[in-house]
């Protein structure tokens, strides 16, 4: 992993203050720039340390050294699968039943703690930056930034629609063929700190739905998030009357696996620095197969 980023100033980018170059041309947030200045980072132009007030000229080489990151969680030697890794990002596989980050109820065994142990073993000085999160019972692909600048860039790209997350879900019954988008605001229930619901004063939430294969008892459907609200898919499917199999929190029938039948099977995104489009897919867990007997899956 690299802790520094370098750029050559183009003719159309000069003369320009270094602060303006970093904030407007390289999308460095005010918070990150302050961390570089005051928490152990460094700014250089042509190999010389400078301040943000330095006036750039065409052809200058700008180097931003990121401040060191110190994990606040205890690393744990828990195995997990890595599907992609470079200096800036990591695509990991989270199993159902594993928390993304520890909580008061589940303080150990999280993906965050497993990743931090991996960093420790490979001498990567970084903390855990999850770009997308998966509920404890949800399996699938999860995108992790390996430093704060990559996390900021991925968050910006996500807001611009440059991060696509596709899920597969198992429901009881069959969705109406006309149901292709669920557009309903989501907010926290007044009586719970965990459970969400569709409510008029909630935040905008849109889920795209595609019907896949079905049997007399169950349907396998594909969903794509346009927004990323807590429990969004679970709440939206319960709202339209088709809760996830196993999702007892939102009215789903119990299943032989003790979690909601939801799996993030596809991630596609624009790399925050190379600009290359990357795409990853992950097959369904074997525990789903008994429910899929007689289905001919048409999900892509």
Secondary structure, DSSP 8 states (H G I E B T S, - for coil): --SEEEEE--GGG-SEEHHHIIIIIS---HHHHHHHHHTT-EEEETTEE--TT-EE-TT-EEEEE-------S-------EEEEE-SSEEEEEE-TT--SS--SS--SS-HHHHHHHHHHHTT-----EESS---TT-EEEEEEESSHHHHHHHHHHHHTT-EEEEEEEEEES---TT--EEE--EEE-TT-SS-EEE-TTSB--EEEEEEEEE-SSEEEEEEEESS--TTHHHHHHHHTT--BTT-GGGT----SSSS--EEEEEEEEE-TTT--EEEEE----GGGGGGGTT------
